[in-house]
């Protein structure tokens, strides 16, 4: 039986803006070649459409071909990982063998992507969202944040609650993550391989408005790009 086409695929067939569907799909499976392809076809299509160029039809056909190719790759990537259960599925049936036997819970703040996918049966798209949030310095403290930050459906959270934990060493975090921006001096930040100008901006913002509450908050308040702050991660 043939697989149902995902919603983004139909959107990708629309002239002018369909490339946005390709961008969405590429981002979901972390295949950034397709993200760039979608950006290229969308931008070029809009430019050629405004100039009434006969080449627009060729660009649109290219966009459609990309959508067909990506559809198969997208479905293959998604099919490799377990799908979310429906509401009628019992929590017991969802548990992997190791969890049924009473093994320890999985720590959302320190586990690997394999733990998320194979240990908790999370689809790869949600595992990627959790990993991205952790990379940006977010520390999960409650299962509800998995809905707010990672977009995991609410009907699944109750079944996850008994299988996960949220722990971290605040002292360790303060010394080994972006949180050092809340306690280090300007020279200490420079010693962490931050540029002197970047360290000065961080200290000035901290003295004006207080401590930073997350890595995204640090970036937003200082206006610094990720490349300038990578030494903190």
HUSUL-V990363 format. One record per backbone hydrogen bond with DSSP energy under -0.5 kcal/mol. NH is the residue of the N-H (numbers start at 1). CO is the residue of the C=O. If there is no record, write none. Layout:
BEGIN
[[NH:CO] [NH:CO]]
END
This chain:
BEGIN
[[9:6] [10:6] [11:7] [12:8] [13:10] [14:11] [17:15] [18:14] [20:17] [21:18] [22:18] [23:19] [24:20] [25:21] [26:22] [27:23] [28:24] [29:25] [30:27] [31:26] [32:30] [34:31] [35:31] [36:32] [37:33] [38:34] [39:35] [40:36] [41:37] [42:38] [43:39] [44:40] [45:41] [46:42] [47:43] [48:44] [49:45] [50:46] [51:47] [52:49] [53:48] [56:53] [57:54] [59:55] [60:56] [61:57] [62:58] [63:59] [64:60] [65:61] [66:62] [67:63] [68:64] [69:65] [70:66] [71:67] [72:68] [73:69] [74:70] [75:71] [76:72] [77:73] [78:74] [79:75] [80:76] [80:77] [81:78] [89:86] [94:90] [95:91] [95:92] [100:96] [101:97] [102:99] [103:98] [106:163] [108:106] [108:165] [110:107] [111:107] [116:112] [117:113] [118:114] [119:114] [119:115] [120:115] [122:116] [126:123] [127:123] [128:124] [129:125] [130:126] [131:127] [132:128] [133:129] [134:130] [135:131] [136:132] [137:134] [138:133] [140:138] [145:142] [146:143] [147:144] [148:144] [149:145] [150:145] [151:147] [152:146] [156:153] [157:153] [157:154] [158:154] [159:156] [160:156] [161:157] [162:158] [163:160] [164:160] [165:106] [170:168] [173:169] [174:170] [175:171] [175:172] [176:172] [177:173] [180:177] [181:178] [182:179] [183:180] [184:180] [189:185] [190:186] [191:187] [192:188] [192:189] [193:190] [194:189] [199:195] [200:196] [201:197] [202:198] [203:199] [204:200] [205:201] [206:202] [207:203] [208:204] [209:205] [210:206] [218:214] [219:215] [220:216] [221:217] [222:218] [223:219] [228:225] [229:225] [229:226] [230:226] [232:229] [233:230]]
END
